[in-house]
């Protein structure tokens, strides 16, 4: 007996690490201390902060991975993993610093791992985060053949006096919506049940339409923050607009929405029609075309994918 015959191939793991090293190093900022391969990763807090607050988030991609596995499409879920973490992180006003990942699988395929990690690299480049560490775990009999799972961890920094905690939200402030790229990474247990191969064929839906990666909002929000009037930010994930925005509102405030200014992507209409899903359920499960909500005390410049969708009462 040896380790390989029991289901763990150390050589495959080493090959996978070798395949990703050059790609991962593209994300390194000057604050990254050391390289890949150590027992821990080190990152120096950037200069210029008087009272820096570290902000941390963790998340996964959920059952969207099942679709990726079923269709053999692995180059987008890594972007999703980064997006689900950094989009939460920026709701505090923080700037992403670094990202770490954890991949657990039945059997380690170096080429598959490279595609997944390349997606994370793309997500980190979009968000300005350094991919400074991770773990690949081959767990032969804990996962079914062909299956894997992902977890992500991100850390950012914000000046304490500039944190967004909802305390500055007041009645009369404007509520803006920023368009999503599609389903993002929530509600896929329902998506998978409704959007069978037969339904996809009927509506001419390509698997990549369902697997379109979650939009990363870091740079867009950074530009809006420069106006100095943003008082709250909500990442629209499971629970939809009402539940996620309510998480940042003071008890004395409520939300008055008119989301008609931003169109609902066709994919949601198809899911609703094909699955006979009620409007109430759609609104509660999916982002319905709005991936980020920004609350501001003054007018912000609107664009095709960023418009006012309501007010605070």
MOQUIDA-V730082 format. One record per helix or strand of 3 or more residues. SS is the DSSP state (hx for helix, st for strand). FROM is the first residue (numbers start at 1). TO is the last residue. If there is no record, write none. Layout:
# MOQUIDA-V730082
SS,FROM,TO ; SS,FROM,TO
This chain:
# MOQUIDA-V730082
hx,10,25 ; st,52,59 ; hx,64,71 ; hx,77,92 ; st,95,105 ; hx,110,127 ; st,130,138 ; st,148,159 ; hx,160,162 ; st,174,179 ; hx,188,194 ; hx,197,202 ; hx,207,210 ; hx,218,225 ; st,230,235 ; hx,240,246 ; st,255,257 ; hx,259,261 ; hx,266,275 ; hx,279,285 ; st,290,296 ; st,306,312
